[in-house]
């Protein structure tokens, strides 16, 4: 039996979950056990189907992508778009990541959200998100991918503003949605260009005909790829559209783990990897992609150094790691980018869920004593290791993984990206700069992660005397998924073990059929021998140095609680305020737009032109016209007769002639 | 060949009568007189129908019967209205009746 053709089941299962949970949210919001079973169950089932398909593909790797056509969606003259799914080596990896990590996060949510009155609504949104995410990665053409692309944006908005009764949360949701829309504009324009150039929007056709339709390095392919990348900067939170992601932490923590760390934000990386042949044909765009990636990696990492909210640190860390992925796909190491995407989804989901456990414990402790301290501020934590040992050890694994310490997952993927950037430097020296930025970002990553761990778990406890008694590890339904993610973070590197340590670069070889078309336009020769040893050694040294500096500087000082901490000054303040980028955008974009809307569009166009000229103008004209015609209506029969007679004679004259 | 001897004078008389009636309708203000003028106009048309029936067949005679029927019905309704107006206003002068002025 050919399982590949039931791939629609992977999407249909979460969709059914959404419908059931949505119905329950409307009519039976108290039925929490039913919601849990349906919400997490459909994801596990979807993962099982995906794994079965994967095993089948593994046994018999398809030479060409398998297209599963469901129905004709947009039959418009020459534009024929089918609602079809594309199963190939790349999409199945993404499906496994989405459903696998998604399942774990759904299980975690069962414990984390148990007390929330919007439990059913939460799972309905979460299921819907998975549906759209799977459509995004499985879509066989740009428009189908765009359904998912827009859908995940919608679910992201709904879940960021999940606790919408607080204005801050609702605003964060709107910010995310609007920023994403700006990027989506780029995606649309790129689609229009592609349609003009190719007359089709299917991935397979575009990939196959790219070489004959477009000139390598030409203006069209550069424009297409740059507009696509604009879409990526919105969805994947890169400079200049990254500011929504840290604000997106207003949503529930499992949402941050699933949407804003593991899956949705990696959609941009997936898009670049999917259209690898186009990016390979446009060296300028690739340079931009890698440059923006490196810059974002460095920029976000510096902001992460001085954040106090545990989730904000992780948010900037995510932005930074996404920058790494773009550095990878920008240098042409598409498989490495996807590899880092996968390992990042493991350790970052673990970090977010671990921070969720911490926040959960802190929140309960403060709730028990009716304190109003900030449960997410790391200055109120400290010494949690003895109260939450399981969470501590698991988060330590993730920290080592993200810092790039061998043999944890992040080491292999990050090292590959840096090595690729270094190798590309031979063609274009600018990449050496990107490599240097990546190395510095790696140092900062290790530093802020060590700071986070030290402030949260080590040193003396600063939570408070009474609260301390209430701190404890989360129940097994929350810790269980953490353990699985911990194992994956530890051994995830085995997915793509480099030849240096006796591996076979399994993921890279697996993805080869998908990345092959790019090969003919841009071939990347990875460093080998002594250079490779040197690069690996440098990366490890940097990671260790960063961790050491981070632990030392954080533990060496007394940390005041958030309540009586002195305000930051100087550079620390600038970093804490995120370089004032939000304020800058506010002054440059938001306020002018608001001014334009209020003064020009509202007072000028709406009140002046629409209300004044059009609506009231029409009324005035008809009143004047009616007023003058009214004079004819004298009420004198004689006048009517005269008019009648004149009319009759006039008509007769016309008829007789 | 129909006899057309009196056709010219008959149509001429009809035209004179119609003009008289129309002038009356335009110039007189008494509702009863106005009403009579309308009757004159109708009968002028009847005369024309009868005269032309010789040329165009029997339908002219039949139309005359129709016109007379309608005129009778109209007279009944019209006189009733005039009577009602008189009871209301103690006058049938059309200049005083301008309730529908815009």
Interface residues (C-beta under 8 A of the other chain):
Chain A: X630 X631 X632 X633 X634 X635 X636 X637 X638 X641 X642 X645
Chain B: X22 X25 X26 X29 X34 X94 X95 X97 X98 X99 X100 X101 X102
